[in-house]
Amino acid sequence: MAPHHRLKKIFLENWQAKLLSILLASGLWFYIASGESKIATFPNKIPLEVRNVPQGLVAISDVESVTIRVVADYPTWNKLSTSSFKAYVDVADRPTGTYELNVNAISLVSNVGISSAEPSKIFVTLENVAKKIVPVTVKLLGKPGEGLASLEPKITPDEVEIAGPASKVEKILNAVCKIMLEGDTVDVKKTVKLIAEDAAGAEIKNISFTPTEVEVTVPIGKAGKTKTVGIKVNTTGSLKTGWWLSKITVNPSSLTIGGSDQVLKDIDFIQTKPIDITDLSGEEKTFAFLDIPSGITILGDINKVEVNLYTSPISTSREMTVGYSWQNLSQSLKVASVSPSNVQVIVSGPADILQNLTASDISVLVNLQNYNSAGTYSIDLSKNNISTPPNVTGVNIMPSAISIQLAIK
């Protein structure tokens, strides 16, 4: 038989069975391919949480999100979203300070793995929480309708409490709310969230507000060559060691100024002449003259304002080695030995008090009421066992358990 006839016979003989085999093989290949795992970088960043922040402290980090590499089969991969994952660092039981911590990334979807997170470690700083009352100022953006002008806003409440890292809170003099004017021809009334800003107008993170929102009414009237601005208190000198400027109030809190359109558009506040705060502690009321720019007049002929300065002691922490104070020890027993012989405690309070604190001012109280016979016992300790003087608080104790041997007298 000729070769081409043999080849034709091979292809045509039982062609139905051969076609079925090809279709089955193709289906099996697609099934296997669809079940293969995909390993790739997830396209969206995952928000980073800081968990278990100790009470009285606040966590600061420059990293807000991480990138992860994910392992999943193709059908599952296509259903994943940012909410399918969590990323966090844990700062449980840590005192104030800066720590390099591992980033933990987990999947909330079964059969999905995470091979890595970038960055894998971050620095987190724990600081004491500071609070103070600050006035609210309105920052107007945009402009009202043609021939109209915005008049002095009314704010309710006009003061709020801010809380956050002491290093940031001490620099914040007011809370800011922004109102966008878009050709408005009638009074604008809005409920607005609050933020804190630095001197360059960038938002300061990790600051909370109580309340978080204020109600602002911006009256709209006929345009004139006047403008309402805030007052910025200018200070010079340094406070006493261990103190910080916790609050500043000004009366009046704003001024109406007049001048040419060109001059007015570049002025958002009027500064006071410098107030010397050298060695200031507690509260001080003073008057400060205004530093009025050239070409500006103050309506009402005001040239000075009342300034109230409030200072507070800076709260910090200190680690100390201290001994024990045995409580309710049976009269027939004595403490033969204890291991370790001393413990490390961390206390917090005003810096000037901690600076002069000695080991004799602090003790670890150990209640032996339930130990009525000789023997060796393990006793758990916590910060509640730390005895401190007024205005000082026990934060942590290490180790968290001691071994004590009681013997007959």
Residue pairs with C-beta under 8 A, 6 or more apart in sequence:
1 9
11 18
34 73
34 74
34 75
35 73
35 74
36 73
36 74
37 71
37 72
37 73
37 74
38 70
38 71
38 72
38 73
38 74
38 77
39 69
39 70
39 71
39 115
40 69
40 70
40 77
41 67
41 68
41 69
41 70
42 67
42 68
42 69
42 70
42 80
42 85
44 81
44 82
45 65
45 66
45 67
45 82
46 65
46 66
46 67
46 68
46 82
46 85
46 86
46 87
46 105
47 64
47 65
47 82
47 87
48 61
48 63
48 64
48 65
48 66
48 87
48 88
48 89
48 103
48 122
49 86
49 87
49 88
49 89
50 59
50 61
50 88
50 89
50 91
50 124
51 88
51 89
51 90
51 91
51 92
52 90
52 91
52 92
52 93
53 59
53 91
53 126
54 91
54 92
54 93
54 94
54 95
54 126
54 395
56 128
56 129
56 348
57 96
57 126
57 127
57 128
57 129
58 126
58 127
58 128
58 129
58 163
58 164
58 165
58 206
59 91
59 124
59 125
59 126
59 206
60 124
60 125
60 126
60 127
60 165
60 205
60 206
61 89
61 122
61 123
61 124
61 125
62 122
62 123
63 119
63 122
65 87
66 87
66 103
66 105
66 117
66 118
66 119
67 117
67 118
68 85
68 87
68 105
68 114
68 116
68 117
68 118
69 114
69 115
69 116
69 117
70 77
70 80
70 85
70 107
70 112
70 113
70 114
70 115
71 112
71 113
71 114
71 115
72 80
72 109
72 111
72 112
72 113
73 111
76 109
76 111
76 112
79 109
80 109
80 112
83 108
84 107
84 108
84 109
84 112
85 105
85 106
85 107
85 108
85 114
86 105
86 106
86 108
87 103
87 104
87 105
87 106
87 117
88 103
88 104
89 101
89 102
89 103
89 104
89 122
89 124
90 101
90 104
91 99
91 101
91 124
91 126
93 396
94 126
95 126
95 317
95 319
95 346
95 395
95 396
96 126
96 127
96 128
96 316
96 317
96 348
97 125
97 126
98 123
98 124
98 125
98 126
99 123
99 124
99 125
99 126
100 121
100 122
100 123
101 121
101 122
101 123
101 124
102 120
102 121
103 117
103 119
103 120
103 121
103 122
104 117
105 114
105 117
106 114
107 113
107 114
125 165
127 165
127 166
127 167
128 165
128 166
128 315
128 316
128 317
128 348
129 163
129 164
129 165
129 166
130 163
130 164
130 165
130 166
130 169
130 170
130 244
130 246
130 312
130 315
131 161
131 162
131 163
131 169
132 161
132 162
132 169
132 246
132 247
132 310
132 312
133 159
133 160
133 161
133 162
133 247
134 159
134 160
134 161
134 162
134 172
134 173
134 174
134 175
134 247
135 158
135 159
135 174
135 175
135 249
135 250
135 253
136 155
136 157
136 158
136 159
136 160
136 174
136 175
136 176
136 177
136 194
136 214
137 174
137 175
137 176
137 177
137 230
138 153
138 155
138 176
138 177
138 178
138 179
138 216
138 218
139 176
139 177
139 178
139 179
139 268
140 150
140 153
140 178
140 179
140 181
140 218
141 178
141 179
141 180
141 181
142 180
142 181
142 182
142 183
143 150
143 181
143 183
144 150
144 181
144 183
144 184
144 185
144 220
145 183
145 184
145 185
145 220
146 183
147 222
147 223
148 184
148 185
148 220
148 221
148 222
148 223
149 220
149 221
149 222
149 223
149 224
149 226
150 181
150 188
150 218
150 219
150 220
151 218
151 219
151 220
151 221
151 228
152 219
152 228
152 254
152 256
153 179
153 216
153 217
153 218
153 219
153 228
154 216
154 217
154 219
155 177
155 214
155 215
155 216
156 214
156 215
156 216
157 211
157 214
158 214
158 253
160 175
160 194
160 209
160 210
160 211
160 214
161 209
161 210
162 169
162 172
162 175
162 196
162 207
162 208
162 209
162 210
163 169
163 207
163 208
163 209
163 210
164 196
164 204
164 206
164 207
164 208
165 206
166 244
166 314
166 315
168 196
168 204
168 206
168 207
169 207
169 246
170 244
170 245
170 246
171 198
172 196
172 204
172 207
173 232
173 233
173 248
174 230
175 194
175 195
175 196
175 209
176 194
176 195
176 196
176 197
177 192
177 193
177 194
177 195
177 214
177 216
178 192
178 195
179 188
179 190
179 192
179 216
179 218
181 188
181 218
184 218
184 220
185 220
186 220
187 217
187 218
187 219
187 220
188 216
188 217
188 218
188 220
189 215
189 216
189 217
189 218
190 215
190 216
191 213
191 214
191 215
191 216
192 213
192 214
192 215
192 216
193 212
193 213
194 209
194 212
194 213
194 214
195 203
195 204
195 207
196 203
196 204
196 207
197 203
197 204
198 204
225 258
225 259
225 260
225 261
225 264
226 256
226 257
226 258
226 264
226 299
227 256
227 257
227 258
227 259
227 264
227 267
228 254
228 255
228 256
228 257
229 254
229 255
229 257
229 267
229 268
229 269
229 270
230 253
230 254
230 255
230 268
230 269
230 270
231 250
231 252
231 253
231 254
231 255
231 269
231 270
231 271
231 272
231 290
231 305
232 269
232 270
232 271
232 272
233 248
233 250
233 271
233 272
233 275
233 288
233 307
234 271
234 272
234 273
234 274
234 275
234 288
234 291
235 245
235 274
235 275
235 276
235 277
235 309
236 274
236 275
236 276
236 277
237 276
237 277
237 278
237 279
238 277
238 278
239 245
239 277
239 278
239 279
239 280
239 281
239 311
240 279
240 280
240 281
241 351
241 352
242 313
242 314
242 350
242 351
242 352
242 355
243 280
243 281
243 311
243 312
243 313
243 314
244 311
244 312
244 314
245 277
245 309
245 310
245 311
246 310
246 311
246 312
247 308
247 309
247 310
248 307
248 308
248 309
248 310
249 307
249 308
249 310
250 305
250 306
250 307
250 308
251 305
251 306
251 308
252 302
252 305
255 270
255 290
255 298
255 299
255 300
255 302
256 298
256 299
256 300
257 264
257 267
257 270
257 296
257 297
257 298
257 299
258 264
258 296
258 297
258 299
259 267
259 295
259 296
259 297
260 295
263 293
263 295
263 296
264 296
267 293
267 296
270 290
270 291
270 292
270 293
270 296
270 298
271 290
271 291
272 288
272 289
272 290
272 291
272 305
272 307
273 288
273 289
273 290
273 291
275 286
275 288
275 307
275 309
277 309
277 311
280 309
280 311
281 311
282 310
282 311
283 308
283 309
283 310
283 311
284 308
284 309
285 306
285 307
285 308
285 309
286 306
286 307
286 309
287 304
287 305
287 306
287 307
288 304
288 305
288 307
289 303
289 304
290 298
290 302
290 303
290 304
290 305
292 298
292 303
313 350
313 351
313 352
313 353
314 350
314 351
315 348
315 349
315 350
315 351
316 348
316 349
316 350
316 351
316 354
317 346
317 347
317 348
317 354
317 395
318 346
318 347
318 348
318 354
318 357
319 344
319 345
319 346
320 344
320 345
320 346
320 347
320 357
320 359
320 362
321 342
321 343
321 344
321 359
322 342
322 343
322 345
322 359
322 362
322 363
322 364
323 341
323 342
323 359
323 363
323 364
324 338
324 343
324 363
324 364
324 365
324 366
324 402
325 363
325 364
325 365
325 366
325 387
326 335
326 366
326 368
327 365
327 366
327 367
327 368
327 369
328 367
328 368
328 369
329 335
329 368
330 368
330 371
330 372
331 409
332 408
332 409
333 368
333 371
333 372
333 373
333 374
333 406
333 407
333 408
333 409
334 406
334 407
334 408
334 409
335 404
335 405
335 406
336 405
336 406
336 407
337 404
337 405
338 402
338 403
338 404
338 405
339 402
339 403
339 404
340 399
340 402
343 364
343 381
343 397
343 398
343 399
343 402
344 397
344 398
345 362
345 364
345 386
345 394
345 395
345 396
345 397
345 398
346 394
346 395
346 396
346 397
347 354
347 357
347 362
347 386
347 388
347 392
347 393
347 394
347 395
348 354
348 392
348 393
348 395
349 388
349 391
349 392
349 393
350 391
353 389
353 391
353 392
354 392
357 389
357 392
361 388
361 389
361 392
362 386
362 387
362 388
362 389
362 392
362 394
363 386
363 387
364 381
364 385
364 386
364 387
364 397
365 385
365 386
365 387
366 379
366 381
366 385
366 402
366 404
368 404
368 406
371 377
371 406
373 406
374 406
374 407
374 408
375 405
375 406
376 403
376 404
376 405
376 406
377 403
377 404
377 405
377 406
378 401
378 402
378 403
378 404
379 401
379 402
379 403
379 404
380 400
380 401
381 397
381 399
381 400
381 401
381 402
382 397
382 400
383 394
383 395
383 396
383 397
384 394
385 394
385 397
386 394
386 397
387 394
388 394
